[in-house]
């Protein structure tokens, strides 16, 4: 019985034709329900592009908890500066991620 179902799925795939790898991966991510986690990971890996090299040297993202990005900052003056620029950084994150992946940032 399992073979019949497998043959049916293979036949359906042949009728639809080849699928681009990117499309197949997007479908898989959607099916697995991990779009949000991948977007969060993207923020972590693209941090330097989001904030710039100078800020990335003094502020390192540690983790994301319930939509809050926790960032370790090397000094109090930088922490104050980044706290004042929090909205600007959030806008850059949202522009890069394409959705509201991060709702707030905490600099520590």
QUIHU-V695012 format. One record per residue. N is the residue number from 1. RES is the residue in one small letter. SS is DSSP state (a for helix, b for strand, c for the rest). Layout:
n=N res=RES ss=SS
n=N res=RES ss=SS
This chain:
n=1 res=x ss=c
n=2 res=x ss=a
n=3 res=x ss=a
n=4 res=x ss=a
n=5 res=x ss=a
n=6 res=x ss=a
n=7 res=x ss=a
n=8 res=x ss=a
n=9 res=x ss=a
n=10 res=x ss=a
n=11 res=x ss=a
n=12 res=x ss=a
n=13 res=x ss=a
n=14 res=x ss=a
n=15 res=x ss=a
n=16 res=x ss=a
n=17 res=x ss=c
n=18 res=x ss=c
n=19 res=x ss=c
n=20 res=x ss=c
n=21 res=x ss=a
n=22 res=x ss=a
n=23 res=x ss=a
n=24 res=x ss=a
n=25 res=x ss=a
n=26 res=x ss=a
n=27 res=x ss=a
n=28 res=x ss=a
n=29 res=x ss=a
n=30 res=x ss=a
n=31 res=x ss=a
n=32 res=x ss=a
n=33 res=x ss=c
n=34 res=x ss=c
n=35 res=x ss=a
n=36 res=x ss=a
n=37 res=x ss=a
n=38 res=x ss=a
n=39 res=x ss=a
n=40 res=x ss=a
n=41 res=x ss=a
n=42 res=x ss=a
n=43 res=x ss=a
n=44 res=x ss=a
n=45 res=x ss=a
n=46 res=x ss=c
n=47 res=x ss=a
n=48 res=x ss=a
n=49 res=x ss=a
n=50 res=x ss=a
n=51 res=x ss=a
n=52 res=x ss=c
n=53 res=x ss=a
n=54 res=x ss=a
n=55 res=x ss=a
n=56 res=x ss=a
n=57 res=x ss=a
n=58 res=x ss=a
n=59 res=x ss=b
n=60 res=x ss=b
n=61 res=x ss=b
n=62 res=x ss=b
n=63 res=x ss=b
n=64 res=x ss=b
n=65 res=x ss=b
n=66 res=x ss=c
n=67 res=x ss=c
n=68 res=x ss=b
n=69 res=x ss=b
n=70 res=x ss=b
n=71 res=x ss=b
n=72 res=x ss=b
n=73 res=x ss=b
n=74 res=x ss=c
n=75 res=x ss=c
n=76 res=x ss=a
n=77 res=x ss=a
n=78 res=x ss=a
n=79 res=x ss=a
n=80 res=x ss=a
n=81 res=x ss=a
n=82 res=x ss=a
n=83 res=x ss=a
n=84 res=x ss=a
n=85 res=x ss=c
n=86 res=x ss=a
n=87 res=x ss=a
n=88 res=x ss=a
n=89 res=x ss=a
n=90 res=x ss=a
n=91 res=x ss=a
n=92 res=x ss=a
n=93 res=x ss=a
n=94 res=x ss=a
n=95 res=x ss=a
n=96 res=x ss=a
n=97 res=x ss=a
n=98 res=x ss=c
n=99 res=x ss=c
n=100 res=x ss=c
n=101 res=x ss=c
n=102 res=x ss=c
n=103 res=x ss=c
n=104 res=x ss=b
n=105 res=x ss=b
n=106 res=x ss=b
n=107 res=x ss=b
n=108 res=x ss=c
